[in-house]
Amino acid sequence: MTNEQYLIVSYFSAAGGGLVCAAATALMLRGRLRRAIGAVTGPVAKVFRRALPAWLVLLVLFAFTSVSYLDCDHSTYQDVVNDRPHMEKVTRRQASQMLRLLAVGLLSYALALAVTLAICGPASDDGTDVKSTGPDQCD
């Protein structure tokens, strides 16, 4: 495999691997997320339910594209293609960045969900809001 072919394959493999991690994470958390969101009523629940997969995919794509192959020693495409160890290093850095932002994204999503649950409060079995303070802020 030539270095140019390796660059193309590793580039798209890293992106595909990150997207698979994001999709697998969203699928694994789907049931737990539905139970947690079940405590919130109204359109807020729908937003949270639909936002997680998109949020994770966007974060992974952002992290993937934030890593550049160009640096002080590699200023042209030909410099990058001629240095396979550099391409391997950048691919590892892309994977690391994608996993790091995936973890940060999950933590920020969980924080937003916790704040929403604290503000909106859980719904009772008969559909009425358990909290009776102030107007319903979540419907």
N, C-alpha and C positions, 0 to 999 in steps of 0.2 A: 504494500500500500504506500503510495507516495505521500509526501508531507501535505500536499494540497488536499488530497482525498481524506487524509487523517483529520485535517482541520475542519472540513465540511462534516464528516461523520461525527467527530467529537462535539462540534458545535450543536448540531441538531439532537444528538444523543443526550447532551446535558440538558437542553431545553425540554426534551421529552421526559427525561427522568424527573425533572422538577415538577412538571405538570402532572405526572403520575403520582408523585408524592402528595401534591395538593389535592388531587381528586381522591386518593385513598384516605387522606386525613378527613376530608369532608364526609366521605361515606362512613368511616368509622365513628364519627361523632354525630351522625344524623339522628340516631335514636335518642341518645342522651340529650342532644340539643332540643329535640321535639318535647321531651319531658320537661326540660328547663323552661322552654318558651311557653309551654302549656299554662304556666302560671301568669302569663301576660295575655291580655285580651286586646282585640282591636287590630288596627293596621300595623301597629308596632311589631306584633308577633309575626305577621307576614313579611315585614321588612327583614327582621332578624333571620327568619327561616330561609329566605332567598339570598341573603347577603353573604353567608359564609362561603359557599363554593366560589362565587365570583371574587370575593375579597381575597381568598387564598390564591386563586389563579393569577389575579392581577399582581399580587405581591411577588409571586414566583417569577412572573415575566419581568417585572421591574428589577428584581435582583439579578436576573439573568442578563439583562441588557445593561446593567450598571457596571459590569466588569469589562474592561477594554483589553484588547490584545496589544495595543500600542503603548509603549513606554519610552524611556530615554534611550534604551539600546535597540529598540525595535520601532522605527519611525515609519516604515513602509510595509506594505503587504508582503513584499518579497522577503524582507527581514524576518517577518513573523513566520512565513512558510518555511524558511530555511532553518529554523530553530525549533525542532520537535520538543525538546525538554521545556522550552518556554510555553509551547502550546499545551503540554500536559499540565504545567503549573497553572495556567490560566483556566483550564477546564476544572481543575480541583478547586480553584478560587471561586469559580461560578457555582459549583455544587455547594460549597461552604456558604456562600452568600445567600443562595436560594433557601437552604435549610435554616439559616439564621433568621432570615426575614419571615419564613414560615412560622417559626417559633414566636417571634415578636408579634406577628399578625394574630396568632391564636391567643396570646396573652392580652393583646389590646381588644380583641373581640370579646374575650371573657370579661374584661373589665367593663366594657360598654354594656354587656348583658347584665352584669351585676349591678351597675348603676341604674339601669332601666328597671330591674326587678326591685331595687330599693325604692325607686320613685313611684312606680306603678303599683307595686305590691301584688301578691298572688290573688287570683280570682277564686271565689268559693265554688262549691259544687253546683249551686243553683245559678251560676253565671253573674252574680252580683259581686261588686268589688268588696273585698274584705276591709280595706281601709275606708274609713268614713270621714277623713279629713280633707276638706277642700274639694274642688271640682275634679272630675275624672280627667286626668292629664294624658291618658294613654289611648283614648278612643278617638 
